[in-house]
Amino acid sequence: LLLRGWWFALFTTAGLALIGLLGMWAAALETLAQVVVAVVIAILISVPLGIFVGRRRRLEGLLEPLLDALQTFPSLVYAIPFVMLFQVGYVPGILATVLYAIPPGVRLTALAIKQVPPETLEASTTFGATPMQRLWGVQVPLAMKGIMLALNQVIMMAMSMVIVAGLFGGMGLGFKAVEALTKPDTGVGVESGLALLVMAIILDRLSQSAADLFDRGDADR
């Protein structure tokens, strides 16, 4: 309601009610918990790394092939080494999701840092700001909209790994979808797919609206 208004609040209420009526509430909560854990870990890694890389063009050039490679690998490949280390369960799915979601987070954060006007940075230096004050007082606040968009993409990448996590014992909606394929059970497949769709739309729109708040805040300043 606060971020998107009445229409989206009504859609969210109806979507959550639909998940409950389909009997997918418990599985959806399991999926949401795994996504939140994976997103938090991925953001804690990708945002500081993106800020660091965005201020160093040479390092960005060196890191670019690695990020390209990580985004080129099929998503299923990420989980295989973690299954060998930890066996099937929640851990391989979460770790594979973290690894899959980091590259877009790093790229978008670095891009946001680079797009801060150099004139603004020069002005802060002229007024006696130290490099740390310039970073945390000027550069990061002005890049917050881009960083929030990085969060949005990390969330979407995590949602896209739900089925892969279900393949390796991650439970939740991903496991329901895999179960529907192996039985086969079209009804369960459709129900889990609808629940995933509703969750993805809600998380996507809310994170986009959070980014817009920073944009409006910059305009007010």
Backbone torsions as a table, in degrees:
resi	resn	phi	psi	omega
1	LEU	NA	-45.1	-178.0
2	LEU	-72.5	-34.4	-174.5
3	LEU	-88.5	-36.0	-172.3
4	ARG	-124.8	-10.5	179.3
5	GLY	98.5	-176.6	-172.9
6	TRP	-65.5	-42.4	-174.6
7	TRP	-61.9	-44.8	-179.4
8	PHE	-72.2	-31.7	175.2
9	ALA	-62.0	-41.0	177.8
10	LEU	-67.3	-40.9	177.5
11	PHE	-61.8	-43.3	179.8
12	THR	-62.2	-44.0	178.5
13	THR	-61.4	-45.6	-179.8
14	ALA	-66.2	-39.5	-179.9
15	GLY	-65.0	-42.7	178.2
16	LEU	-66.9	-37.5	176.2
17	ALA	-63.7	-39.3	178.2
18	LEU	-62.3	-43.3	178.3
19	ILE	-58.7	-42.7	179.3
20	GLY	-66.1	-42.9	-178.9
21	LEU	-66.9	-29.1	177.6
22	LEU	-77.7	-5.8	-179.4
23	GLY	79.1	21.5	-176.7
24	MET	-108.3	13.5	-174.0
25	TRP	-63.3	-49.1	-178.5
26	ALA	-63.6	-42.7	178.9
27	ALA	-65.2	-37.4	178.8
28	ALA	-65.6	-38.3	178.2
29	LEU	-66.5	-39.4	176.3
30	GLU	-61.1	-44.9	178.9
31	THR	-63.0	-44.8	-179.6
32	LEU	-61.2	-41.6	179.4
33	ALA	-61.8	-43.7	179.5
34	GLN	-66.3	-40.6	179.6
35	VAL	-64.0	-43.6	-179.4
36	VAL	-61.9	-45.6	179.3
37	VAL	-61.0	-47.1	-178.8
38	ALA	-64.0	-41.9	-178.5
39	VAL	-65.9	-43.2	179.8
40	VAL	-60.7	-46.4	179.8
41	ILE	-64.2	-44.3	-179.0
42	ALA	-63.1	-39.8	179.4
43	ILE	-68.0	-40.8	179.0
44	LEU	-62.3	-25.7	177.6
45	ILE	-91.5	-48.6	-170.0
46	SER	-74.3	-37.4	-177.1
47	VAL	-68.5	-51.3	175.7
48	PRO	-59.6	-39.2	178.6
49	LEU	-65.9	-40.2	178.2
50	GLY	-64.8	-39.9	176.9
51	ILE	-63.3	-44.3	179.9
52	PHE	-62.7	-45.7	-177.7
53	VAL	-70.0	-37.7	-177.6
54	GLY	-63.2	-21.1	179.8
55	ARG	-96.7	0.9	-178.1
56	ARG	-135.7	98.0	-173.8
57	ARG	-63.6	-38.5	-179.5
58	ARG	-64.5	-42.9	178.7
59	LEU	-63.6	-36.9	177.7
60	GLU	-61.6	-41.3	177.7
61	GLY	-62.9	-36.2	178.5
62	LEU	-73.1	-33.7	-176.5
63	LEU	-82.0	-20.4	-175.5
64	GLU	-56.6	-46.1	178.8
65	PRO	-61.7	-36.7	178.9
66	LEU	-65.0	-44.1	178.3
67	LEU	-64.1	-39.2	176.8
68	ASP	-60.9	-42.9	-179.5
69	ALA	-65.0	-42.2	-179.9
70	LEU	-64.0	-33.1	179.9
71	GLN	-84.4	-12.1	-179.8
72	THR	-88.4	-33.2	-178.6
73	PHE	-58.8	140.2	172.0
74	PRO	-60.1	143.2	-174.9
75	SER	-59.6	-30.6	-179.3
76	LEU	-63.6	-30.1	-176.4
77	VAL	-63.8	-32.2	-176.3
78	TYR	-62.3	-34.2	-173.7
79	ALA	-80.5	-23.9	-172.3
80	ILE	-59.3	-51.1	-179.7
81	PRO	-63.5	-32.4	-179.9
82	PHE	-72.0	-32.5	174.7
83	VAL	-65.5	-39.0	178.1
84	MET	-64.6	-32.9	-178.6
85	LEU	-83.8	-41.4	-170.9
86	PHE	-115.6	-0.9	-173.8
87	GLN	64.6	178.5	-175.2
88	VAL	-71.6	151.4	-179.2
89	GLY	149.3	-163.4	-177.6
90	TYR	-70.3	-37.9	-170.7
91	VAL	-61.0	-49.3	179.9
92	PRO	-58.8	-40.6	-179.9
93	GLY	-64.3	-43.3	-179.3
94	ILE	-67.2	-45.1	-179.1
95	LEU	-65.1	-40.2	177.1
96	ALA	-64.1	-38.3	178.0
97	THR	-64.8	-42.6	178.3
98	VAL	-59.1	-48.9	-178.1
99	LEU	-63.5	-37.4	-179.5
100	TYR	-71.0	-31.3	-174.2
101	ALA	-89.1	-16.0	-175.8
102	ILE	-64.6	-47.1	-174.8
103	PRO	-54.3	-49.5	178.4
104	PRO	-63.8	-31.8	177.0
105	GLY	-63.9	-42.6	178.8
106	VAL	-66.6	-46.6	-177.2
107	ARG	-60.8	-49.0	-175.9
108	LEU	-70.5	-35.0	176.7
109	THR	-66.5	-44.3	178.0
110	ALA	-61.8	-40.6	178.8
111	LEU	-63.1	-42.4	179.3
112	ALA	-62.7	-40.7	179.0
113	ILE	-65.0	-40.9	-178.4
114	LYS	-69.2	-25.7	-176.5
115	GLN	-83.6	-2.9	174.4
116	VAL	-65.7	127.7	-176.2
117	PRO	-57.5	128.6	179.8
118	PRO	-62.7	-27.4	178.7
119	GLU	-62.4	-37.7	178.8
120	THR	-65.0	-41.2	179.4
121	LEU	-67.0	-39.9	178.4
122	GLU	-64.5	-37.9	178.6
123	ALA	-64.5	-41.4	179.3
124	SER	-65.1	-36.8	177.2
125	THR	-66.4	-38.7	179.2
126	THR	-61.2	-36.1	-179.7
127	PHE	-84.8	10.0	171.2
128	GLY	92.6	16.4	179.7
129	ALA	-72.2	138.4	174.7
130	THR	-76.5	164.8	178.4
131	PRO	-55.2	-39.6	179.1
132	MET	-69.2	-39.6	177.2
133	GLN	-65.5	-37.6	179.2
134	ARG	-66.7	-38.0	-179.8
135	LEU	-67.7	-56.0	-172.7
136	TRP	-84.8	-20.6	-179.5
137	GLY	-96.3	-21.2	-176.5
138	VAL	-124.5	-57.9	-169.8
139	GLN	-67.2	-51.4	-178.7
140	VAL	-65.4	-45.9	177.3
141	PRO	-58.5	-40.1	179.9
142	LEU	-72.3	-21.1	179.4
143	ALA	-95.3	5.4	-172.6
144	MET	-63.2	-35.6	177.6
145	LYS	-60.1	-45.5	178.1
146	GLY	-65.1	-36.9	178.5
147	ILE	-66.8	-37.7	176.8
148	MET	-67.5	-34.1	174.0
149	LEU	-66.9	-33.3	173.5
150	ALA	-62.3	-41.1	176.2
151	LEU	-60.1	-42.6	178.5
152	ASN	-57.6	-45.5	-178.9
153	GLN	-69.3	-35.3	176.4
154	VAL	-63.4	-40.9	177.6
155	ILE	-62.1	-44.5	-179.7
156	MET	-64.8	-39.3	176.9
157	MET	-63.9	-39.7	178.4
158	ALA	-64.6	-40.2	178.5
159	MET	-65.1	-35.0	-179.2
160	SER	-70.2	-14.9	180.0
161	MET	-95.2	2.7	-175.8
162	VAL	-61.0	-43.7	-178.8
163	ILE	-65.6	-41.3	178.4
164	VAL	-61.5	-42.7	177.4
165	ALA	-61.7	-37.8	177.8
166	GLY	-64.2	-32.4	178.2
167	LEU	-63.0	-30.3	-175.2
168	PHE	-108.2	28.9	173.4
169	GLY	87.4	20.1	-179.7
170	GLY	-75.7	-8.1	-179.8
171	MET	59.0	-158.7	179.9
172	GLY	70.2	-158.6	-177.8
173	LEU	-66.5	-31.8	177.4
174	GLY	-61.8	-43.2	178.3
175	PHE	-65.4	-38.1	177.5
176	LYS	-61.3	-41.8	179.6
177	ALA	-65.6	-42.6	178.0
178	VAL	-65.0	-40.8	177.8
179	GLU	-60.4	-39.1	178.8
180	ALA	-64.5	-32.1	179.1
181	LEU	-74.6	-37.2	-174.0
182	THR	-81.4	-23.5	-175.4
183	LYS	-70.1	-51.2	-13.1
184	PRO	-82.2	155.7	-179.2
185	ASP	-142.6	97.5	-175.7
186	THR	-61.9	-38.3	-177.9
187	GLY	-60.4	-47.8	179.6
188	VAL	-64.5	-37.0	178.4
189	GLY	-62.9	-44.5	178.9
190	VAL	-65.8	-42.5	-178.8
191	GLU	-63.6	-46.9	179.7
192	SER	-66.4	-36.2	177.7
193	GLY	-64.8	-42.0	177.6
194	LEU	-64.3	-41.5	179.0
195	ALA	-62.5	-42.8	177.2
196	LEU	-63.7	-39.6	179.7
197	LEU	-62.2	-46.0	180.0
198	VAL	-62.7	-45.3	179.1
199	MET	-60.7	-43.9	-178.1
200	ALA	-63.8	-42.8	-179.8
201	ILE	-63.5	-45.7	-178.5
202	ILE	-62.0	-49.0	-178.6
203	LEU	-65.4	-38.2	179.9
204	ASP	-64.8	-50.0	-176.7
205	ARG	-67.2	-37.7	-179.0
206	LEU	-69.0	-40.8	179.1
207	SER	-69.1	-34.9	175.0
208	GLN	-64.2	-41.2	179.4
209	SER	-65.7	-36.2	176.4
210	ALA	-62.5	-39.0	176.5
211	ALA	-64.6	-39.6	178.9
212	ASP	-64.0	-31.5	177.5
213	LEU	-60.8	-41.8	178.0
214	PHE	-66.8	-34.7	178.6
215	ASP	-65.0	-42.9	178.0
216	ARG	-66.8	-36.3	178.1
217	GLY	-63.7	-39.8	177.1
218	ASP	-64.2	-40.1	-180.0
219	ALA	-64.7	-38.7	179.1
220	ASP	-64.9	-38.2	179.2
221	ARG	-69.1	NA	NA
